Amino acid sequence: MTKNIQNISTGTSPVITTTEENIFQVGDTVVLSSTNSTPDVNGEYIVTSILSSTEFQIQPGFDVTSQGDTGEVFRHNDINLTA
């Protein structure tokens, strides 16, 4: 199920905050799209840490220098259908 992103923090291990609870677990592959951080973090990433029911961390392999406040995320194994 696709979740909306509320915040993307800066750094080499940015915290992704969703607008509602998610079911991601450490080791899940997640797909982020339509993000507006600099640089954007669109793509597939492994969840490296769970901070709360709405916050998780990834390690994109580069430094996010400007935070973002929009985008979508879903677990890679989930079927993502849109009309």
C-alpha positions in Angstrom: 0.0 0.0 0.0 1.4 3.4 -1.0 2.0 5.9 1.8 2.5 9.6 1.4 5.7 11.1 2.6 5.5 14.1 5.0 9.2 14.7 5.5 12.7 13.6 4.2 15.5 14.7 6.5 19.0 15.6 5.4 22.2 13.5 5.8 23.6 10.2 4.6 20.9 8.3 6.5 17.8 10.4 6.0 14.7 9.8 8.1 11.6 9.3 5.9 8.4 10.3 7.7 5.0 9.2 6.4 1.7 10.9 7.0 0.2 7.8 8.5 1.5 4.5 10.1 3.3 2.1 7.8 4.2 -1.5 8.2 7.8 -1.4 7.0 10.4 -3.5 8.7 14.2 -3.4 8.8 15.4 -5.2 5.7 12.4 -4.3 3.5 13.0 -2.9 0.1 10.9 0.2 -0.4 10.3 2.3 -3.5 10.2 6.1 -3.2 8.9 8.3 -5.9 8.0 11.9 -6.6 10.3 13.1 -3.8 11.5 16.7 -3.7 14.6 16.6 -1.5 17.9 17.7 -2.9 19.1 15.4 -4.4 15.8 13.5 -4.7 15.7 10.0 -3.2 13.5 8.4 -5.9 14.3 4.7 -6.3 14.6 1.5 -4.4 16.2 1.4 -0.9 16.6 -1.0 2.0 15.0 0.1 5.3 17.9 0.3 7.7 16.1 1.4 10.9 12.6 1.9 12.3 12.3 4.9 14.5 8.5 5.0 15.0 5.3 3.8 13.3 5.7 6.6 10.8 9.5 7.0 10.6 12.2 4.9 9.0 15.7 5.4 7.7 17.4 4.5 4.5 21.0 4.8 3.3 20.9 6.1 -0.3 24.7 6.2 -0.8 24.8 10.0 -1.1 24.2 13.0 1.2 20.7 14.6 1.1 21.6 18.3 1.4 18.1 19.8 1.4 15.1 18.2 3.1 11.9 17.4 1.3 8.3 17.3 2.2 6.5 15.3 -0.5 6.5 12.0 -2.3 5.2 8.4 -2.0 6.6 5.2 -0.7 5.6 1.6 -0.9 7.1 -1.8 0.0 8.7 -3.4 -3.1 6.9 -6.7 -2.5 3.5 -5.0 -2.4 1.4 -4.7 -5.5 1.0 -1.0 -6.3 -2.0 -0.5 -8.5 -3.2 3.0 -9.5 -6.1 4.0 -11.7 
